[in-house]
Amino acid sequence: MEWSSTGYVTAATKTRLFNVTDGVVAGVGWAGYGGPEPVSFVGGAPIIAGKTYRLEMRVGATRTTDGLGLQSGFSEIECYSRVCFYRD
């Protein structure tokens, strides 16, 4: 599977896929900084059917107090992550 997440006005941003069933990290995405324009952070990892996963995002510093960066302000509804599944 592959994913992409967006950061806007963030620092030290990183994403990862966590295997909740086994309690281990399944994959780590690219790290970077979200500038004055939204930036995508991408990653990918193999997954196993029947397991539960969650996509996590960590932001080291931001101008907001919640640690999640700022809204882009383009609309009321915003999509912050996209996940694509592939199978053989």
Secondary structure, 3 states (H helix, E strand, C coil): CEEEEEECCEEEEEEEEEECCCCEEEEECCCEEECCCCEEEEEECCCCCCCCEEEEEEEEEECCCCCCCCCCCCCCCCCCEEEECCCC
